[in-house]
Amino acid sequence: MSGTITIGLDGSPESRTAAEWAAREARLRGLPLRIVHVREPVPEPMAQAPLIGAEIQQHWTERVPREAAEALRLRHPGVEVTTEQLSGHPGDVLADAAKDAELLVLGSRGLGEIGAIGGIGGIGGFTVGSVGLSAVARTERPVVLVRAGEQAADEHETDPAGSPSTATPFRPVVLGLDIDHLDDTLVEFAFRAAELRATSLHVVHGWFPPPHYAYGTPVNPPLHEALALGDREALAEVLRPWRQKYPDVGMVEESRYGSPAVLLVEAARTGSLVVVGRRVRRSPFGAHIGHVTHAVLHHSTAPVAVVPHG
């Protein structure tokens, strides 16, 4: 089904949280919501067992998407919700189901504290299971990962009293940008997401000096500042046409020395959505998720949209 927000639902708390996010996104975009529930084949000896026979298994697997759809229709009036049951390996089935979708949305298990990344101490984030990573790596449509426990108010600024609220403006959309491998698909997605939310776009670009500067060169503050200035100017230049295309979207450009993954994880703390790219590579060794995207997927406290591009 083309032009849908597709949610992979398995009945877990994290997938139900992701379904709520998907319904809100469907309302923002004026699109229908498609719930896909994947039933993995049960080995024949187990399928014949008295407690999990075919009829009982079918009853429980049909109940999950049906009840989820009913609840979403009640909480999100005006959003068209459909359900579909498919069989097979979830990673394969979801990647195939997303081919004609606007977005594929999946849930990820939340963690209170996680290990350090690049000098950042333990911070709230989420883990991405094998199904999520497989879908991200193989799907050629944008995939959004939503951590368990994500609430609608988390995407908005706090109210004047400092309390969570959905009545306040959205927090900025965060875009991780590599100006050496710029792709219009990625930038367009981020600007469009900010426009839909009537919020600003926070563009983050991390950089390191070229190897011939970084190694064997004594500390040279003027040289470092000159490199930083050049990088800021390059970032402003590549974003200039997008400012003109989206004049109503405010933009903050952040070009800093350091790890892009660390900078993006920091920015995610005050963002409503983090947008990162994944280069589509045709390789006999299988699909690939870049190290920056991989790190952000595991450590961001905000939902993460992974946009595949050439």
MIDREN-889188 format. One line per field, with one value per residue (C-alpha): residue in three letters; x, y, z; residue number from 1. Coordinates in steps of 0.5 Angstrom, whole numbers. Layout:
BEGIN
res <- c(ALA | ...)
X <- c(X | ...)
Y <- c(Y | ...)
Z <- c(Z | ...)
n <- c(NUM | ...)
//
This chain:
BEGIN
res <- c(MET | SER | GLY | THR | ILE | THR | ILE | GLY | LEU | ASP | GLY | SER | PRO | GLU | SER | ARG | THR | ALA | ALA | GLU | TRP | ALA | ALA | ARG | GLU | ALA | ARG | LEU | ARG | GLY | LEU | PRO | LEU | ARG | ILE | VAL | HIS | VAL | ARG | GLU | PRO | VAL | PRO | GLU | PRO | MET | ALA | GLN | ALA | PRO | LEU | ILE | GLY | ALA | GLU | ILE | GLN | GLN | HIS | TRP | THR | GLU | ARG | VAL | PRO | ARG | GLU | ALA | ALA | GLU | ALA | LEU | ARG | LEU | ARG | HIS | PRO | GLY | VAL | GLU | VAL | THR | THR | GLU | GLN | LEU | SER | GLY | HIS | PRO | GLY | ASP | VAL | LEU | ALA | ASP | ALA | ALA | LYS | ASP | ALA | GLU | LEU | LEU | VAL | LEU | GLY | SER | ARG | GLY | LEU | GLY | GLU | ILE | GLY | ALA | ILE | GLY | GLY | ILE | GLY | GLY | ILE | GLY | GLY | PHE | THR | VAL | GLY | SER | VAL | GLY | LEU | SER | ALA | VAL | ALA | ARG | THR | GLU | ARG | PRO | VAL | VAL | LEU | VAL | ARG | ALA | GLY | GLU | GLN | ALA | ALA | ASP | GLU | HIS | GLU | THR | ASP | PRO | ALA | GLY | SER | PRO | SER | THR | ALA | THR | PRO | PHE | ARG | PRO | VAL | VAL | LEU | GLY | LEU | ASP | ILE | ASP | HIS | LEU | ASP | ASP | THR | LEU | VAL | GLU | PHE | ALA | PHE | ARG | ALA | ALA | GLU | LEU | ARG | ALA | THR | SER | LEU | HIS | VAL | VAL | HIS | GLY | TRP | PHE | PRO | PRO | PRO | HIS | TYR | ALA | TYR | GLY | THR | PRO | VAL | ASN | PRO | PRO | LEU | HIS | GLU | ALA | LEU | ALA | LEU | GLY | ASP | ARG | GLU | ALA | LEU | ALA | GLU | VAL | LEU | ARG | PRO | TRP | ARG | GLN | LYS | TYR | PRO | ASP | VAL | GLY | MET | VAL | GLU | GLU | SER | ARG | TYR | GLY | SER | PRO | ALA | VAL | LEU | LEU | VAL | GLU | ALA | ALA | ARG | THR | GLY | SER | LEU | VAL | VAL | VAL | GLY | ARG | ARG | VAL | ARG | ARG | SER | PRO | PHE | GLY | ALA | HIS | ILE | GLY | HIS | VAL | THR | HIS | ALA | VAL | LEU | HIS | HIS | SER | THR | ALA | PRO | VAL | ALA | VAL | VAL | PRO | HIS | GLY)
X <- c(0 | 3 | 3 | 3 | 6 | 8 | 9 | 12 | 8 | 9 | 5 | 11 | 11 | 16 | 13 | 6 | 10 | 12 | 5 | 3 | 9 | 7 | 0 | 2 | 6 | 1 | -4 | 2 | 3 | -5 | -3 | -6 | -3 | -2 | 0 | 4 | 4 | 9 | 8 | 14 | 13 | 13 | 17 | 12 | 13 | 11 | 5 | 2 | 3 | -4 | -3 | 0 | -4 | -5 | -12 | -10 | -4 | -8 | -13 | -7 | -3 | -10 | -12 | -5 | -6 | -14 | -14 | -8 | -12 | -18 | -14 | -11 | -17 | -20 | -14 | -12 | -19 | -19 | -13 | -15 | -12 | -11 | -8 | -4 | -2 | 4 | 9 | 16 | 22 | 21 | 27 | 26 | 18 | 18 | 24 | 19 | 13 | 16 | 18 | 12 | 11 | 13 | 16 | 17 | 17 | 19 | 20 | 27 | 28 | 29 | 35 | 36 | 43 | 48 | 55 | 60 | 61 | 66 | 68 | 60 | 58 | 52 | 46 | 39 | 38 | 36 | 38 | 36 | 35 | 37 | 30 | 31 | 38 | 36 | 30 | 35 | 40 | 36 | 30 | 30 | 25 | 26 | 26 | 24 | 26 | 22 | 25 | 20 | 17 | 17 | 11 | 8 | 10 | 17 | 18 | 15 | 18 | 16 | 11 | 12 | 12 | 17 | 12 | 12 | 6 | 4 | 1 | 8 | 12 | 16 | 23 | 28 | 29 | 36 | 40 | 47 | 50 | 57 | 58 | 63 | 57 | 51 | 45 | 39 | 34 | 37 | 37 | 30 | 27 | 30 | 27 | 20 | 20 | 21 | 16 | 11 | 12 | 13 | 20 | 27 | 32 | 39 | 44 | 50 | 57 | 63 | 70 | 77 | 83 | 86 | 91 | 97 | 94 | 92 | 99 | 106 | 104 | 105 | 99 | 97 | 91 | 91 | 91 | 85 | 81 | 82 | 80 | 74 | 72 | 73 | 68 | 63 | 63 | 63 | 57 | 53 | 54 | 51 | 45 | 44 | 39 | 35 | 34 | 31 | 27 | 24 | 24 | 19 | 24 | 29 | 36 | 41 | 48 | 53 | 60 | 64 | 71 | 70 | 66 | 59 | 56 | 58 | 55 | 49 | 48 | 48 | 44 | 38 | 37 | 34 | 31 | 24 | 27 | 34 | 35 | 41 | 43 | 45 | 49 | 46 | 51 | 51 | 56 | 57 | 58 | 51 | 48 | 52 | 50 | 55 | 59 | 56 | 49 | 50 | 52 | 46 | 41 | 44 | 45 | 40 | 34 | 30 | 27 | 32 | 30 | 35 | 34 | 37 | 41 | 46)
Y <- c(0 | 6 | 13 | 10 | 10 | 3 | 0 | -7 | -9 | -15 | -14 | -11 | -5 | -2 | -3 | -1 | 6 | 6 | 5 | 11 | 15 | 13 | 15 | 22 | 22 | 19 | 25 | 30 | 28 | 26 | 19 | 13 | 8 | 1 | -4 | -10 | -16 | -21 | -29 | -33 | -40 | -45 | -51 | -57 | -61 | -55 | -53 | -59 | -59 | -58 | -51 | -48 | -51 | -48 | -45 | -42 | -39 | -36 | -33 | -30 | -27 | -24 | -21 | -17 | -12 | -12 | -9 | -5 | -2 | -1 | 3 | 7 | 9 | 11 | 16 | 18 | 20 | 22 | 17 | 11 | 5 | -2 | -8 | -14 | -20 | -23 | -29 | -30 | -28 | -21 | -17 | -20 | -19 | -12 | -9 | -12 | -9 | -2 | -2 | 3 | 6 | 13 | 11 | 4 | 5 | 0 | 0 | -1 | -3 | 3 | 3 | 7 | 8 | 6 | 5 | 11 | 13 | 17 | 20 | 21 | 18 | 13 | 17 | 15 | 11 | 5 | -2 | -4 | -11 | -16 | -15 | -7 | -7 | -12 | -7 | -1 | -4 | -7 | -2 | 3 | 7 | 12 | 8 | 11 | 7 | 10 | 8 | 5 | 10 | 15 | 20 | 25 | 31 | 29 | 32 | 38 | 44 | 44 | 49 | 55 | 51 | 47 | 41 | 36 | 39 | 37 | 44 | 47 | 48 | 42 | 41 | 42 | 37 | 35 | 33 | 30 | 32 | 30 | 35 | 31 | 26 | 31 | 28 | 31 | 26 | 26 | 34 | 34 | 29 | 33 | 40 | 37 | 34 | 41 | 44 | 39 | 40 | 48 | 48 | 49 | 45 | 44 | 42 | 38 | 37 | 34 | 34 | 33 | 36 | 32 | 27 | 32 | 37 | 32 | 28 | 31 | 38 | 42 | 45 | 51 | 55 | 60 | 54 | 50 | 56 | 57 | 50 | 51 | 57 | 54 | 48 | 53 | 57 | 50 | 48 | 55 | 54 | 47 | 49 | 56 | 53 | 50 | 56 | 59 | 53 | 52 | 60 | 58 | 53 | 57 | 53 | 53 | 51 | 47 | 46 | 43 | 39 | 32 | 26 | 27 | 21 | 24 | 31 | 28 | 24 | 31 | 35 | 29 | 31 | 37 | 35 | 32 | 27 | 26 | 25 | 21 | 18 | 11 | 10 | 4 | 0 | -6 | -11 | -18 | -18 | -15 | -9 | -4 | 1 | 7 | 7 | 14 | 12 | 5 | 9 | 14 | 9 | 6 | 12 | 17 | 19 | 22 | 18 | 17 | 17 | 13 | 16 | 11 | 15 | 14)
Z <- c(0 | -2 | 2 | 8 | 15 | 16 | 23 | 25 | 31 | 35 | 41 | 46 | 50 | 45 | 39 | 42 | 44 | 36 | 34 | 38 | 35 | 28 | 29 | 31 | 25 | 20 | 23 | 21 | 14 | 13 | 11 | 13 | 18 | 16 | 22 | 20 | 24 | 22 | 25 | 25 | 22 | 28 | 28 | 26 | 33 | 37 | 32 | 34 | 41 | 45 | 48 | 42 | 36 | 29 | 32 | 38 | 35 | 30 | 35 | 39 | 33 | 30 | 37 | 37 | 31 | 32 | 39 | 37 | 31 | 35 | 41 | 36 | 32 | 39 | 41 | 34 | 31 | 24 | 22 | 18 | 21 | 17 | 19 | 15 | 18 | 14 | 15 | 15 | 18 | 21 | 18 | 11 | 11 | 14 | 9 | 4 | 7 | 7 | 0 | -2 | 5 | 6 | 13 | 17 | 24 | 29 | 37 | 41 | 48 | 52 | 57 | 64 | 63 | 58 | 57 | 55 | 47 | 45 | 52 | 54 | 60 | 61 | 58 | 57 | 50 | 47 | 44 | 37 | 36 | 30 | 27 | 27 | 25 | 19 | 17 | 18 | 13 | 8 | 7 | 2 | 5 | 11 | 18 | 24 | 31 | 37 | 44 | 49 | 54 | 49 | 50 | 46 | 51 | 50 | 43 | 45 | 49 | 57 | 59 | 63 | 69 | 67 | 66 | 60 | 55 | 48 | 48 | 47 | 40 | 38 | 40 | 34 | 29 | 29 | 22 | 22 | 16 | 12 | 7 | 4 | 2 | 1 | -1 | -3 | 0 | 7 | 7 | 4 | 9 | 15 | 13 | 11 | 18 | 21 | 17 | 19 | 26 | 25 | 29 | 27 | 24 | 28 | 23 | 26 | 23 | 26 | 23 | 24 | 21 | 15 | 17 | 14 | 19 | 25 | 25 | 27 | 27 | 34 | 37 | 33 | 35 | 29 | 24 | 28 | 28 | 20 | 19 | 23 | 20 | 13 | 15 | 18 | 11 | 7 | 11 | 10 | 3 | 2 | 6 | 3 | -3 | 3 | 6 | 0 | -1 | 6 | 8 | 14 | 17 | 22 | 22 | 27 | 24 | 28 | 26 | 31 | 32 | 34 | 33 | 29 | 33 | 40 | 37 | 35 | 41 | 45 | 41 | 41 | 48 | 46 | 40 | 37 | 32 | 30 | 22 | 20 | 13 | 11 | 4 | 0 | -2 | -7 | -4 | -4 | 4 | 5 | 7 | 11 | 17 | 18 | 25 | 26 | 24 | 28 | 35 | 34 | 34 | 40 | 44 | 42 | 47 | 41 | 36 | 30 | 23 | 18 | 11 | 6 | 0 | -6)
n <- c(1 | 2 | 3 | 4 | 5 | 6 | 7 | 8 | 9 | 10 | 11 | 12 | 13 | 14 | 15 | 16 | 17 | 18 | 19 | 20 | 21 | 22 | 23 | 24 | 25 | 26 | 27 | 28 | 29 | 30 | 31 | 32 | 33 | 34 | 35 | 36 | 37 | 38 | 39 | 40 | 41 | 42 | 43 | 44 | 45 | 46 | 47 | 48 | 49 | 50 | 51 | 52 | 53 | 54 | 55 | 56 | 57 | 58 | 59 | 60 | 61 | 62 | 63 | 64 | 65 | 66 | 67 | 68 | 69 | 70 | 71 | 72 | 73 | 74 | 75 | 76 | 77 | 78 | 79 | 80 | 81 | 82 | 83 | 84 | 85 | 86 | 87 | 88 | 89 | 90 | 91 | 92 | 93 | 94 | 95 | 96 | 97 | 98 | 99 | 100 | 101 | 102 | 103 | 104 | 105 | 106 | 107 | 108 | 109 | 110 | 111 | 112 | 113 | 114 | 115 | 116 | 117 | 118 | 119 | 120 | 121 | 122 | 123 | 124 | 125 | 126 | 127 | 128 | 129 | 130 | 131 | 132 | 133 | 134 | 135 | 136 | 137 | 138 | 139 | 140 | 141 | 142 | 143 | 144 | 145 | 146 | 147 | 148 | 149 | 150 | 151 | 152 | 153 | 154 | 155 | 156 | 157 | 158 | 159 | 160 | 161 | 162 | 163 | 164 | 165 | 166 | 167 | 168 | 169 | 170 | 171 | 172 | 173 | 174 | 175 | 176 | 177 | 178 | 179 | 180 | 181 | 182 | 183 | 184 | 185 | 186 | 187 | 188 | 189 | 190 | 191 | 192 | 193 | 194 | 195 | 196 | 197 | 198 | 199 | 200 | 201 | 202 | 203 | 204 | 205 | 206 | 207 | 208 | 209 | 210 | 211 | 212 | 213 | 214 | 215 | 216 | 217 | 218 | 219 | 220 | 221 | 222 | 223 | 224 | 225 | 226 | 227 | 228 | 229 | 230 | 231 | 232 | 233 | 234 | 235 | 236 | 237 | 238 | 239 | 240 | 241 | 242 | 243 | 244 | 245 | 246 | 247 | 248 | 249 | 250 | 251 | 252 | 253 | 254 | 255 | 256 | 257 | 258 | 259 | 260 | 261 | 262 | 263 | 264 | 265 | 266 | 267 | 268 | 269 | 270 | 271 | 272 | 273 | 274 | 275 | 276 | 277 | 278 | 279 | 280 | 281 | 282 | 283 | 284 | 285 | 286 | 287 | 288 | 289 | 290 | 291 | 292 | 293 | 294 | 295 | 296 | 297 | 298 | 299 | 300 | 301 | 302 | 303 | 304 | 305 | 306 | 307 | 308 | 309 | 310)
//
